[in-house]
């Protein structure tokens, strides 16, 4: 994966790569996740903090 620019204030210190989002989509579309229903998956690098 190519190096991405640092991002001050981001929890992981960088922005996400399109390939990271694509990998999640491919995983969720795979038969492995057939038993997952109604789940929210946040792919924001920890930007949203839930109390």
Rosetta blueprint (number, residue, H / E / L):
1 X L
2 X L
3 X L
4 X L
5 X L
6 X E
7 X L
8 X L
9 X L
10 X L
11 X L
12 X L
13 X L
14 X E
15 X L
16 X L
17 X L
18 X H
19 X H
20 X H
21 X H
22 X H
23 X H
24 X H
25 X H
26 X H
27 X H
28 X H
29 X L
30 X L
31 X H
32 X H
33 X H
34 X L
35 X L
36 X L
37 X L
38 X L
39 X L
40 X L
41 X L
42 X L
43 X L
44 X L
45 X L
46 X L
47 X L
48 X L
49 X L
50 X L
51 X L
